Amino acid sequence: MAYDEDLAERIRDVLLGEPELGEQKMFGGLAFLLGGNMAVCASREGGILVRIDPAEREHLLATTAAFPMVMGGRTMKGFLRVEPDDLRTEEQLAAWVERGRSYARRLPAK
């Protein structure tokens, strides 16, 4: 299954005007990178993958509808998965994209 093109376009809209924005096929989806660091990815499985501060992971898992990202049987501590049903509104999507943007901006540019 390919990533959702409409969702990718919605992510582009949220990130419009962001300096050093790039796109790259990654994790079977389309990743949006800031300064070379992935912020968010339109997932091939639907929904998005969001890069987060690993220190915030447990709090976000307990207080949001996100769940752990597992790849190759391994839990990725710095990423969460958010399902399409939790991204229906622009506000929902923007909040998750902002989490990814905020963390990616704190990382050294590649």
All heavy atoms as an XYZ file, in Angstrom:
853
protein
N       0.844     -1.184      0.000
C       0.000      0.000      0.000
C       0.891      1.250      0.000
O       1.828      1.354      0.767
C      -0.891     -0.024      1.243
C      -1.709      1.217      1.433
S      -2.741      1.014      2.913
C      -3.301      2.670      3.076
N       0.579      2.182     -0.857
C       1.315      3.448     -0.913
C       0.766      4.403      0.145
O      -0.336      4.229      0.652
C       1.186      4.060     -2.294
N       1.545      5.425      0.463
C       1.078      6.419      1.433
C      -0.087      7.219      0.837
O      -0.285      7.264     -0.375
C       2.224      7.327      1.863
C       2.819      8.134      0.746
C       2.304      9.385      0.412
C       3.898      7.650      0.019
C       2.841     10.127     -0.621
C       4.454      8.387     -1.008
C       3.913      9.620     -1.323
O       4.449     10.350     -2.347
N      -0.842      7.855      1.695
C      -2.012      8.651      1.321
C      -1.550     10.002      0.772
O      -1.050     10.842      1.521
C      -2.888      8.820      2.567
C      -4.155      9.612      2.341
O      -4.231     10.403      1.382
O      -5.081      9.452      3.158
N      -1.732     10.197     -0.520
C      -1.301     11.448     -1.185
C      -2.034     12.665     -0.621
O      -1.448     13.738     -0.496
C      -1.539     11.364     -2.693
C      -0.651     10.381     -3.403
C       0.731     10.923     -3.689
O       0.999     12.119     -3.460
O       1.571     10.127     -4.142
N      -3.310     12.499     -0.296
C      -4.071     13.627      0.266
C      -3.509     14.030      1.627
O      -3.391     15.220      1.933
C      -5.559     13.279      0.391
C      -6.238     13.150     -0.963
O      -5.792     13.808     -1.934
O      -7.221     12.389     -1.050
N      -3.169     13.038      2.426
C      -2.578     13.328      3.733
C      -1.218     14.012      3.557
O      -0.912     14.976      4.264
C      -2.433     12.047      4.551
C      -1.793     12.187      5.926
C      -2.549     13.183      6.799
C      -1.706     10.821      6.601
N      -0.422     13.549      2.599
C       0.876     14.180      2.340
C       0.678     15.649      1.945
O       1.427     16.518      2.397
C       1.629     13.423      1.252
N      -0.333     15.934      1.161
C      -0.605     17.313      0.757
C      -1.041     18.160      1.956
O      -0.650     19.320      2.084
C      -1.677     17.353     -0.343
C      -1.840     18.696     -0.975
C      -0.564     19.219     -1.646
O       0.200     18.420     -2.227
O      -0.331     20.445     -1.581
N      -1.822     17.576      2.841
C      -2.229     18.291      4.056
C      -1.009     18.610      4.921
O      -0.927     19.690      5.518
C      -3.245     17.462      4.848
C      -4.600     17.372      4.181
C      -5.539     16.436      4.925
N      -5.768     16.885      6.296
C      -6.036     16.064      7.309
N      -6.113     14.751      7.125
N      -6.239     16.540      8.514
N      -0.067     17.674      5.009
C       1.162     17.915      5.770
C       1.953     19.045      5.118
O       2.451     19.941      5.801
C       2.002     16.631      5.882
C       1.270     15.578      6.719
C       3.377     16.932      6.489
C       1.888     14.187      6.667
N       2.071     19.021      3.789
C       2.756     20.109      3.071
C       2.147     21.457      3.411
O       2.857     22.443      3.613
C       2.669     19.894      1.567
C       3.649     18.952      1.006
C       3.589     18.921     -0.529
N       4.199     17.697     -0.968
C       3.538     16.589     -1.301
N       2.232     16.552     -1.312
N       4.204     15.517     -1.660
N       0.820     21.499      3.457
C       0.133     22.757      3.775
C       0.514     23.263      5.161
O       0.708     24.457      5.361
C      -1.387     22.587      3.684
C      -1.889     22.437      2.256
O      -1.130     22.741      1.301
O      -3.043     21.995      2.097
N       0.611     22.355      6.132
C       0.978     22.742      7.495
C       2.415     23.259      7.530
O       2.719     24.220      8.238
C       0.801     21.568      8.483
C       1.318     21.929      9.865
C      -0.663     21.135      8.559
N       3.289     22.652      6.751
C       4.707     23.002      6.768
C       5.075     24.095      5.755
O       6.244     24.469      5.649
C       5.565     21.756      6.506
C       5.517     20.693      7.601
C       6.225     19.431      7.141
C       6.125     21.222      8.889
N       4.089     24.611      5.046
C       4.327     25.637      4.020
C       5.153     26.794      4.577
O       4.867     27.315      5.648
C       2.981     26.162      3.508
C       3.044     27.097      2.313
C       3.550     26.340      1.088
C       1.660     27.672      2.035
N       6.202     27.150      3.856
C       7.061     28.253      4.266
C       8.169     27.864      5.225
O       9.002     28.698      5.586
N       8.197     26.634      5.637
C       9.231     26.159      6.564
C      10.581     26.137      5.843
O      10.713     25.527      4.782
C       8.879     24.761      7.063
C       9.813     24.195      8.076
C       9.740     24.882      9.419
O       8.640     25.231      9.870
O      10.813     25.067     10.018
N      11.590     26.820      6.380
C      12.906     26.783      5.725
C      13.528     25.389      5.808
O      13.263     24.633      6.741
C      13.736     27.800      6.511
C      13.003     28.045      7.767
C      11.574     27.637      7.569
N      14.328     25.065      4.823
C      15.062     23.796      4.783
C      14.141     22.579      4.802
O      14.486     21.529      5.345
C      16.073     23.705      5.918
C      17.107     24.807      5.915
C      18.048     24.731      7.095
O      18.250     23.629      7.640
O      18.576     25.788      7.482
N      12.952     22.712      4.211
C      12.002     21.596      4.134
C      12.379     20.691      2.971
O      12.634     21.159      1.869
C      10.580     22.130      3.942
C       9.484     21.078      3.743
C       9.339     20.204      4.990
C       8.165     21.759      3.407
N      12.416     19.409      3.241
C      12.681     18.424      2.202
C      11.711     17.271      2.310
O      11.047     17.096      3.338
N      11.610     16.519      1.246
C      10.776     15.322      1.229
C      11.627     14.160      0.746
O      12.472     14.329     -0.128
C       9.587     15.502      0.281
C       8.623     16.569      0.712
C       7.434     16.717     -0.229
O       7.181     15.801     -1.044
O       6.752     17.752     -0.147
N      11.378     12.992      1.334
C      12.140     11.813      0.950
C      11.302     10.578      1.217
O      10.656     10.476      2.268
C      13.421     11.747      1.777
C      14.316     10.587      1.447
C      15.610     10.638      2.243
O      16.074     11.693      2.657
N      16.198      9.479      2.465
N      11.328      9.647      0.287
C      10.652      8.377      0.528
C      11.436      7.634      1.593
O      12.652      7.482      1.493
C      10.534      7.579     -0.751
C       9.571      8.257     -1.701
C       9.174      7.414     -2.851
C       8.172      8.237     -3.654
N       7.557      7.515     -4.720
N      10.722      7.243      2.647
C      11.363      6.629      3.804
C      10.320      5.798      4.548
O       9.159      6.177      4.584
C      11.890      7.764      4.706
C      12.719      7.335      5.870
S      13.232      8.765      6.881
C      14.363      9.595      5.803
N      10.726      4.716      5.139
C       9.817      3.841      5.894
C       8.625      3.404      5.041
O       7.544      3.144      5.551
C       9.296      4.528      7.167
C      10.349      4.962      8.133
C      10.417      6.280      8.550
C      11.277      4.068      8.632
C      11.385      6.698      9.448
C      12.250      4.476      9.529
C      12.301      5.789      9.935
N       8.789      3.368      3.723
C       7.701      2.987      2.831
C       6.674      4.084      2.635
O       5.657      3.883      1.992
N       6.933      5.262      3.169
C       6.012      6.393      3.039
C       6.758      7.606      2.521
O       7.807      7.481      1.881
N       6.225      8.782      2.791
C       6.863     10.027      2.383
C       7.180     10.833      3.627
O       6.284     11.282      4.339
C       5.950     10.829      1.452
C       6.566     12.117      0.907
C       7.768     11.801      0.006
C       5.533     12.927      0.157
N       8.484     10.999      3.881
C       8.940     11.728      5.066
C       9.163     13.190      4.722
O       9.603     13.528      3.626
C      10.239     11.114      5.592
N       8.863     14.042      5.697
C       9.103     15.473      5.596
C      10.237     15.789      6.554
O      10.149     15.483      7.746
C       7.833     16.249      5.947
C       6.747     16.018      4.937
C       5.918     14.915      5.025
C       6.581     16.887      3.865
C       4.935     14.678      4.075
C       5.597     16.667      2.912
C       4.768     15.554      3.017
N      11.305     16.371      5.992
C      12.517     16.623      6.759
C      12.766     18.115      6.916
O      12.485     18.889      6.003
C      13.717     15.990      6.047
C      13.617     14.479      5.860
C      13.123     14.174      4.465
C      14.941     13.835      6.083
N      13.262     18.481      8.067
C      13.640     19.860      8.358
C      15.124     19.862      8.699
O      15.534     19.194      9.653
C      12.821     20.415      9.517
C      11.311     20.388      9.301
C      10.580     20.785     10.569
C      10.929     21.306      8.159
N      15.904     20.557      7.906
C      17.347     20.539      8.118
C      17.925     19.145      8.007
O      18.919     18.824      8.647
N      17.279     18.292      7.217
C      17.745     16.922      7.032
C      17.250     15.936      8.069
O      17.528     14.743      7.973
N      16.500     16.400      9.067
C      15.969     15.530     10.119
C      14.485     15.278      9.904
O      13.714     16.222      9.719
C      16.162     16.189     11.489
C      17.621     16.316     11.842
O      18.323     15.328     11.960
N      18.083     17.544     11.993
N      14.085     14.013      9.944
C      12.682     13.698      9.759
C      11.842     14.295     10.881
O      12.180     14.167     12.057
C      12.448     12.201      9.720
C      11.020     11.854      9.346
S      10.668     10.108      9.520
C       9.335     10.198     10.698
N      10.738     14.937     10.497
C       9.794     15.489     11.463
C       8.527     14.637     11.504
O       8.028     14.296     12.572
C       9.448     16.931     11.100
N       8.019     14.297     10.334
C       6.774     13.545     10.214
C       6.801     12.789      8.895
O       7.493     13.185      7.958
C       5.556     14.503     10.327
C       5.533     15.488      9.199
C       4.250     13.759     10.426
N       6.055     11.692      8.827
C       6.032     10.859      7.627
C       4.610     10.391      7.366
O       3.956      9.881      8.276
C       6.952      9.657      7.837
S       7.038      8.517      6.439
N       4.143     10.586      6.135
C       2.873      9.991      5.718
C       3.166      8.505      5.528
O       3.971      8.123      4.675
C       2.381     10.630      4.428
N       2.543      7.676      6.335
C       2.877      6.255      6.396
C       2.172      5.435      5.324
O       1.021      5.699      4.983
C       2.489      5.712      7.775
O       2.655      4.318      7.822
N       2.844      4.414      4.840
C       2.210      3.493      3.878
C       1.099      2.691      4.528
O       0.259      2.118      3.858
C       3.263      2.572      3.272
C       3.766      1.538      4.249
C       4.617      0.487      3.574
N       5.079     -0.450      4.566
C       6.343     -0.757      4.766
N       7.265     -0.217      4.017
N       6.681     -1.618      5.695
N       1.100      2.628      5.844
C       0.071      1.884      6.572
C      -1.110      2.770      6.948
O      -1.995      2.354      7.689
C       0.688      1.249      7.812
C       1.745      0.223      7.466
C       2.503     -0.284      8.675
O       2.069     -0.032      9.811
O       3.535     -0.935      8.473
N      -1.099      4.010      6.463
C      -2.139      4.967      6.827
C      -1.695      5.775      8.025
O      -0.876      5.332      8.826
N      -2.195      6.969      8.126
C      -1.810      7.832      9.233
C      -0.406      8.358      9.068
O       0.143      8.400      7.960
N       0.188      8.751     10.191
C       1.521      9.351     10.157
C       2.433      8.733     11.200
O       1.981      8.153     12.188
C       1.467     10.882     10.366
C       0.863     11.243     11.733
C       0.734     11.567      9.228
C       0.911     12.730     12.068
N       3.719      8.901     10.951
C       4.756      8.624     11.930
C       5.283      9.982     12.345
O       5.530     10.840     11.494
C       5.885      7.801     11.310
C       5.467      6.527     10.580
C       6.676      5.885      9.912
C       4.789      5.572     11.535
N       5.414     10.202     13.636
C       5.853     11.498     14.152
C       7.123     11.303     14.957
O       7.184     10.438     15.839
C       4.775     12.131     15.063
C       5.228     13.488     15.567
C       3.449     12.231     14.347
N       8.118     12.126     14.663
C       9.351     12.088     15.451
C       9.126     12.908     16.709
O       8.634     14.032     16.648
C      10.510     12.673     14.654
C      11.814     12.475     15.363
C      12.915     12.453     14.397
N      14.144     11.994     15.005
C      15.297     12.081     14.409
N      15.380     12.606     13.202
N      16.378     11.639     15.000
N       9.488     12.334     17.836
C       9.259     12.996     19.121
C      10.517     12.924     19.978
O      11.413     12.115     19.726
C       8.098     12.336     19.889
C       8.365     10.835     20.077
C       6.769     12.565     19.185
C       7.773     10.250     21.294
N      10.529     13.743     20.993
C      11.577     13.666     21.999
C      11.323     12.378     22.790
O      10.244     12.210     23.370
C      11.487     14.887     22.915
C      12.571     14.927     23.967
O      13.159     13.873     24.294
O      12.822     16.035     24.477
N      12.268     11.440     22.806
C      12.042     10.193     23.546
C      11.665     10.419     25.008
O      10.950      9.602     25.595
C      13.378      9.457     23.418
C      13.982      9.994     22.163
C      13.557     11.440     22.112
N      12.083     11.532     25.599
C      11.734     11.826     26.986
C      10.243     12.106     27.150
O       9.708     11.980     28.251
C      12.546     13.014     27.492
N       9.559     12.472     26.077
C       8.119     12.771     26.125
C       7.253     11.575     25.734
O       6.031     11.636     25.800
C       7.804     13.948     25.201
C       8.486     15.232     25.623
C       8.284     16.349     24.613
O       7.588     16.142     23.593
O       8.822     17.434     24.850
N       7.882     10.487     25.334
C       7.180      9.332     24.780
C       6.099      8.774     25.717
O       4.943      8.619     25.310
C       8.191      8.240     24.433
C       7.575      7.001     23.843
C       8.696      6.015     23.452
N       8.138      4.866     22.812
C       7.738      3.770     23.452
N       7.843      3.702     24.761
N       7.238      2.750     22.780
N       6.444      8.461     26.931
C       5.480      7.846     27.848
C       4.307      8.777     28.127
O       3.156      8.334     28.190
C       6.162      7.402     29.141
C       7.178      6.287     28.941
C       6.610      5.074     28.203
O       5.485      4.632     28.518
O       7.307      4.558     27.301
N       4.592     10.056     28.293
C       3.520     11.035     28.514
C       2.572     11.074     27.313
O       1.344     11.052     27.486
C       4.106     12.417     28.774
C       3.068     13.491     28.832
N       2.213     13.648     29.899
C       2.723     14.446     27.929
C       1.389     14.649     29.650
N       1.681     15.148     28.457
N       3.110     11.128     26.103
C       2.269     11.176     24.902
C       1.474      9.886     24.725
O       0.304      9.924     24.330
C       3.121     11.467     23.666
C       3.681     12.878     23.588
C       4.712     12.987     22.470
C       2.563     13.896     23.411
N       2.082      8.758     25.023
C       1.354      7.490     24.928
C       0.187      7.444     25.915
O      -0.869      6.894     25.612
C       2.291      6.310     25.157
C       3.269      6.011     24.026
C       4.286      4.960     24.466
C       2.529      5.566     22.775
N       0.374      8.037     27.084
C      -0.667      8.015     28.122
C      -1.755      9.052     27.893
O      -2.881      8.869     28.364
C      -0.024      8.238     29.490
N      -1.458     10.130     27.169
C      -2.408     11.245     27.079
C      -2.967     11.494     25.679
O      -3.770     12.407     25.508
C      -1.751     12.553     27.574
O      -0.614     12.847     26.747
C      -1.354     12.435     29.040
N      -2.532     10.707     24.684
C      -3.028     10.888     23.313
C      -3.432      9.535     22.740
O      -3.239      8.497     23.375
C      -1.950     11.514     22.397
O      -0.924     10.546     22.156
C      -1.364     12.787     22.998
N      -3.930      9.565     21.525
C      -4.332      8.326     20.848
C      -3.172      7.679     20.095
O      -3.354      6.653     19.444
C      -5.480      8.624     19.880
N      -1.983      8.257     20.183
C      -0.820      7.703     19.487
C      -0.405      6.377     20.107
O      -0.724      6.086     21.261
C       0.341      8.691     19.554
N       0.304      5.589     19.321
C       0.844      4.344     19.857
C       2.260      4.142     19.331
O       2.691      4.844     18.409
C      -0.082      3.153     19.577
C      -0.409      2.917     18.132
C       0.295      1.993     17.389
C      -1.445      3.608     17.523
C      -0.010      1.771     16.064
C      -1.765      3.382     16.197
C      -1.038      2.463     15.464
N       2.994      3.213     19.925
C       4.401      3.040     19.551
C       4.566      2.669     18.080
O       3.748      1.949     17.507
C       4.879      1.889     20.441
C       3.930      1.872     21.583
C       2.612      2.314     21.024
N       5.636      3.149     17.500
C       6.008      2.741     16.150
C       6.905      1.523     16.283
O       7.897      1.554     17.016
C       6.754      3.869     15.438
C       7.252      3.472     14.073
S       8.251      4.803     13.362
C       9.088      3.898     12.076
N       6.535      0.456     15.591
C       7.322     -0.769     15.603
C       7.765     -1.056     14.175
O       6.940     -1.045     13.256
C       6.512     -1.957     16.163
C       7.321     -3.236     16.127
C       6.023     -1.653     17.571
N       9.049     -1.263     13.989
C       9.585     -1.562     12.667
C      10.511     -2.760     12.779
O      11.427     -2.755     13.597
C      10.332     -0.351     12.109
C      10.881     -0.588     10.724
S      11.474      0.929      9.986
C       9.914      1.650      9.532
N      10.234     -3.762     11.982
C      11.065     -4.964     12.022
C      11.051     -5.632     13.385
O      12.058     -6.178     13.817
N       9.918     -5.541     14.090
C       9.804     -6.132     15.407
C      10.448     -5.321     16.520
O      10.469     -5.740     17.667
N      10.979     -4.156     16.171
C      11.675     -3.314     17.145
C      10.901     -2.024     17.384
O      10.503     -1.346     16.435
C      13.051     -2.993     16.580
C      14.023     -2.491     17.580
C      15.409     -2.390     16.976
N      15.892     -1.062     17.309
C      16.459     -0.222     16.493
N      16.654     -0.549     15.240
N      16.853      0.944     16.893
N      10.675     -1.680     18.633
C      10.002     -0.431     18.968
C      10.968      0.722     18.792
O      12.073      0.707     19.329
C       9.476     -0.466     20.421
O       8.558     -1.554     20.533
C       8.776      0.819     20.787
N      10.524      1.725     18.040
C      11.331      2.913     17.779
C      10.983      3.956     18.836
O       9.905      4.546     18.800
C      11.053      3.450     16.380
C      11.173      2.395     15.276
S      12.828      1.736     15.076
C      13.596      3.098     14.246
N      11.859      4.184     19.785
C      11.574      5.043     20.950
C      11.324      6.505     20.586
O      10.608      7.196     21.276
C      12.717      4.967     21.962
C      12.965      3.582     22.493
C      11.923      3.155     23.462
C      12.294      1.811     24.065
N      11.233      1.221     24.803
N      11.905      6.995     19.501
C      11.769      8.402     19.140
C      10.681      8.686     18.124
O      10.646      9.770     17.542
N       9.776      7.723     17.919
C       8.702      7.896     16.947
C       7.398      7.355     17.504
O       7.390      6.383     18.251
C       9.017      7.134     15.653
C      10.211      7.640     14.922
C      11.475      7.157     15.217
C      10.084      8.603     13.940
C      12.598      7.610     14.545
C      11.199      9.074     13.260
C      12.451      8.582     13.560
N       6.299      7.971     17.094
C       4.962      7.471     17.424
C       4.163      7.353     16.136
O       4.423      8.054     15.161
C       4.237      8.419     18.381
C       4.803      8.546     19.787
C       3.993      9.560     20.584
C       4.822      7.199     20.498
N       3.174      6.502     16.161
C       2.250      6.328     15.040
C       0.898      6.924     15.438
O       0.439      6.732     16.564
C       2.092      4.845     14.728
C       1.076      4.548     13.644
C       1.031      3.072     13.308
N       2.264      2.622     12.679
C       2.625      2.912     11.427
N       1.864      3.672     10.683
N       3.745      2.441     10.943
N       0.285      7.642     14.491
C      -1.034      8.234     14.707
C      -1.926      7.780     13.557
O      -1.564      7.927     12.387
C      -0.966      9.777     14.769
C      -2.350     10.356     15.051
C       0.035     10.231     15.824
N      -3.060      7.209     13.892
C      -3.987      6.661     12.904
C      -4.777      7.754     12.174
O      -4.985      8.845     12.724
C      -4.968      5.710     13.594
C      -4.320      4.429     14.083
C      -3.820      3.568     12.934
O      -4.559      3.344     11.960
O      -2.661      3.116     13.019
N      -5.251      7.464     10.966
C      -6.018      8.445     10.189
C      -7.230      9.013     10.931
O      -7.541     10.203     10.788
C      -6.456      7.664      8.949
C      -5.465      6.560      8.816
C      -5.051      6.214     10.226
N      -7.917      8.201     11.712
C      -9.092      8.693     12.449
C      -8.743      9.798     13.439
O      -9.604     10.585     13.817
C      -9.785      7.553     13.203
C     -10.597      6.653     12.283
O     -10.818      7.046     11.108
O     -10.996      5.574     12.726
N      -7.497      9.854     13.855
C      -7.046     10.873     14.807
C      -6.390     12.064     14.110
O      -5.754     12.894     14.763
C      -6.085     10.244     15.824
C      -6.774      9.141     16.603
O      -7.853      9.405     17.160
O      -6.244      8.011     16.619
N      -6.579     12.133     12.784
C      -6.013     13.222     11.977
C      -7.069     13.838     11.061
O      -6.739     14.477     10.080
C      -4.859     12.677     11.113
C      -3.715     12.018     11.857
C      -2.812     11.265     10.885
C      -2.933     13.048     12.644
N      -8.323     13.629     11.390
C      -9.403     14.091     10.501
C      -9.458     15.599     10.352
O      -9.685     16.102      9.272
C     -10.752     13.567     10.989
C     -10.976     12.127     10.597
C     -12.303     11.642     11.069
N     -12.036     10.940     12.315
C     -12.918     10.654     13.233
N     -14.154     11.005     13.088
N     -12.572     10.002     14.310
N      -9.247     16.317     11.440
C      -9.346     17.779     11.353
C      -7.963     18.381     11.121
O      -6.932     17.771     11.438
C      -9.947     18.382     12.637
O      -8.999     18.245     13.702
C     -11.271     17.723     13.007
N      -7.957     19.585     10.605
C      -6.687     20.280     10.392
C      -5.997     20.562     11.720
O      -4.770     20.533     11.805
C      -6.903     21.570      9.597
C      -7.424     21.318      8.190
C      -6.684     20.217      7.431
O      -5.447     20.243      7.362
O      -7.358     19.309      6.914
N      -6.784     20.805     12.765
C      -6.207     21.057     14.089
C      -5.504     19.823     14.624
O      -4.422     19.922     15.209
C      -7.288     21.515     15.070
C      -7.878     22.874     14.757
C      -8.926     22.850     13.619
O      -9.464     21.752     13.284
O      -9.169     23.913     13.047
N      -6.115     18.654     14.445
C      -5.490     17.412     14.904
C      -4.166     17.182     14.178
O      -3.149     16.891     14.804
C      -6.420     16.221     14.657
C      -7.620     16.162     15.570
C      -8.587     15.068     15.135
O      -8.948     14.968     13.964
N      -9.009     14.253     16.096
N      -4.198     17.308     12.852
C      -2.982     17.094     12.076
C      -1.914     18.120     12.447
O      -0.753     17.767     12.680
C      -3.282     17.165     10.578
C      -2.061     17.008      9.675
C      -1.444     15.628      9.825
C      -2.431     17.281      8.227
N      -2.304     19.384     12.516
C      -1.338     20.451     12.816
C      -0.655     20.237     14.166
O       0.544     20.496     14.308
C      -2.018     21.813     12.767
N      -1.398     19.748     15.149
C      -0.804     19.518     16.472
C       0.295     18.456     16.399
O       1.370     18.615     16.990
C      -1.883     19.108     17.471
N       0.055     17.380     15.657
C       1.067     16.332     15.530
C       2.241     16.782     14.679
O       3.395     16.510     15.017
C       0.446     15.049     14.981
C      -0.307     14.329     16.029
C      -1.665     14.193     16.138
C       0.241     13.670     17.175
N      -1.982     13.494     17.270
C      -0.832     13.155     17.921
C       1.538     13.467     17.635
C      -0.639     12.444     19.100
C       1.724     12.762     18.811
C       0.645     12.254     19.528
N       1.949     17.487     13.588
C       3.038     17.985     12.750
C       3.910     18.943     13.553
O       5.137     18.913     13.466
C       2.496     18.648     11.463
C       3.608     19.368     10.704
C       1.831     17.607     10.567
N       3.286     19.768     14.384
C       4.045     20.706     15.208
C       4.947     19.975     16.190
O       6.074     20.393     16.432
C       3.117     21.661     15.943
C       3.839     22.686     16.789
C       4.905     23.497     16.030
O       4.699     23.811     14.859
O       5.961     23.790     16.631
N       4.482     18.863     16.758
C       5.347     18.083     17.655
C       6.588     17.606     16.909
O       7.702     17.689     17.408
C       4.587     16.889     18.217
C       3.658     17.228     19.339
C       3.025     15.961     19.928
N       2.130     16.317     21.002
C       0.806     16.375     20.883
N       0.216     16.082     19.749
N       0.062     16.707     21.925
N       6.371     17.058     15.713
C       7.498     16.585     14.919
C       8.409     17.711     14.490
O       9.635     17.587     14.536
N       7.809     18.833     14.071
C       8.591     19.998     13.638
C       9.443     20.513     14.792
O      10.634     20.775     14.631
C       7.660     21.101     13.159
C       8.392     22.373     12.813
C       7.546     23.619     12.611
N       6.162     23.469     12.334
C       5.512     24.086     11.359
N       6.157     24.896     10.541
N       4.230     23.930     11.210
N       8.835     20.651     15.943
C       9.528     21.186     17.110
C      10.744     20.333     17.465
O      11.834     20.855     17.722
C       8.556     21.266     18.282
O       9.215     21.636     19.458
N      10.577     19.026     17.476
C      11.697     18.164     17.839
C      12.770     18.156     16.752
O      13.961     18.265     17.045
C      11.237     16.746     18.146
C      12.374     15.916     18.692
C      12.979     16.251     19.898
C      12.873     14.839     17.983
C      14.051     15.521     20.394
C      13.943     14.100     18.482
C      14.524     14.449     19.678
O      15.592     13.734     20.161
N      12.371     18.063     15.493
C      13.343     18.039     14.395
C      14.168     19.319     14.377
O      15.366     19.290     14.076
C      12.630     17.837     13.056
N      13.569     20.431     14.723
C      14.276     21.724     14.735
C      15.310     21.798     15.862
O      16.245     22.571     15.786
C      13.286     22.883     14.866
C      12.632     23.230     13.572
C      13.609     24.018     12.733
N      13.097     24.196     11.399
C      13.816     24.018     10.313
N      15.065     23.665     10.397
N      13.297     24.218      9.133
N      15.138     20.986     16.895
C      16.109     20.982     17.996
C      17.349     20.156     17.686
O      18.347     20.244     18.396
C      15.462     20.445     19.272
C      14.481     21.433     19.881
C      14.005     20.940     21.225
N      12.734     20.257     21.034
C      12.239     19.351     21.858
N      12.901     19.013     22.947
N      11.081     18.780     21.621
N      17.294     19.361     16.640
C      18.411     18.489     16.284
C      19.389     19.234     15.380
O      18.993     20.113     14.613
C      17.883     17.238     15.560
C      16.924     16.390     16.373
C      16.305     15.302     15.488
C      17.621     15.772     17.573
N      20.673     18.870     15.429
C      21.637     19.503     14.531
C      21.290     19.190     13.067
O      20.896     18.056     12.755
C      22.979     18.855     14.897
C      22.734     18.048     16.119
C      21.272     17.867     16.294
N      21.404     20.177     12.201
C      21.140     19.970     10.776
C      22.131     18.959     10.216
O      23.280     18.896     10.654
C      21.230     21.285     10.022
N      21.657     18.194      9.256
C      22.522     17.188      8.617
C      23.073     17.743      7.324
O      22.497     18.497      6.646
C      21.716     15.927      8.346
C      21.317     15.224      9.618
C      20.583     13.948      9.287
C      20.213     13.233     10.570
N      19.551     11.984     10.347
